């Protein structure tokens, strides 16, 4: 599939159906929360597994992880030739905050 990026959504051209399909991209906040929730549920884990499970490409995953480490929401440990990430207590607080029903937008 051919992808065309836009500010609000991405268009994918499906060659089998010969038409564009709209797929809405996630916000950065949503991506950060996906990572934090994944770490909260799975404990310390290798970078490669985070990247596969959250379905980010390598450069975006590294950018998101380095920002979370900078904010002290995630802890980075270097083990031999791999990076292992775990959520900090501050990161767990952020996950709990966004899981509260009061944080959901009203429709």
C-alpha positions in Angstrom: 0.0 0.0 0.0 1.1 3.5 -0.8 0.8 5.9 2.1 0.2 9.7 1.8 0.5 11.6 5.1 -1.6 14.6 5.9 -2.0 16.6 9.1 -5.3 15.1 10.2 -5.2 11.6 8.7 -3.2 9.3 6.4 -4.4 8.0 3.1 -3.5 4.5 2.1 -3.9 3.5 -1.5 -5.2 0.0 -1.7 -4.1 -1.4 -5.1 -6.5 -4.4 -4.9 -9.6 -2.2 -4.5 -8.0 0.7 -6.6 -9.0 3.4 -4.1 -7.7 5.5 -1.2 -8.7 4.6 2.4 -8.5 7.1 5.2 -6.7 5.9 8.4 -6.5 8.4 11.3 -3.2 8.6 12.9 -2.8 8.6 16.7 -1.8 11.8 18.5 1.6 11.9 20.3 -0.2 11.8 23.7 -2.0 8.7 22.7 1.2 7.1 21.6 2.9 8.0 24.9 0.0 6.6 26.8 0.1 3.3 24.8 3.8 2.9 25.7 3.2 3.7 29.4 0.2 1.3 29.6 2.2 -1.4 27.8 5.1 -1.1 30.3 2.7 -0.9 33.3 1.1 -4.2 32.2 4.2 -6.1 31.1 7.0 -4.9 33.4 10.6 -4.3 32.3 10.9 -5.2 28.7 13.3 -4.9 25.7 13.0 -2.1 23.3 12.5 -4.4 20.3 9.4 -5.9 21.9 7.9 -2.5 22.7 8.5 -1.5 19.1 6.8 -4.6 17.8 3.8 -4.6 20.2 3.0 -0.9 19.9 3.7 -1.0 16.1 5.9 2.0 15.8 8.9 2.2 13.4 12.3 2.4 15.0 12.9 6.1 14.8 9.5 7.1 16.2 9.8 4.5 19.0 13.3 5.8 20.0 12.0 9.4 19.9 9.0 8.6 22.1 11.0 6.5 24.6 13.8 9.1 25.0 11.1 11.8 25.7 9.5 9.5 28.3 12.9 8.9 29.9 13.6 12.6 29.9 10.3 13.2 31.8 11.3 10.5 34.3 8.2 8.4 33.4 10.2 5.5 32.1 13.6 4.2 33.2 16.2 3.0 30.7 18.7 0.3 31.6 21.5 -0.9 29.3 22.1 -4.7 29.5 24.9 -6.1 27.3 23.7 -5.1 23.9 20.0 -4.4 24.6 18.0 -1.5 26.1 15.5 -2.5 28.7 12.7 -0.1 29.7 10.5 -0.1 32.8 7.9 2.3 34.0 8.6 4.5 37.0 6.2 5.4 39.9 5.6 8.8 38.2 4.7 6.9 35.0 2.3 4.7 36.8 0.6 7.8 38.3 0.2 9.2 34.7 -1.4 6.0 33.6 -3.8 5.9 36.5 -4.7 9.6 35.9 -5.7 9.0 32.3 -7.6 5.8 33.1 -10.0 7.8 35.4 -13.5 8.3 33.9 -13.3 12.0 34.6 -10.5 12.4 32.1 -12.6 11.1 29.2 -14.1 13.8 27.0 -17.9 14.3 27.2 -19.9 13.7 24.1 
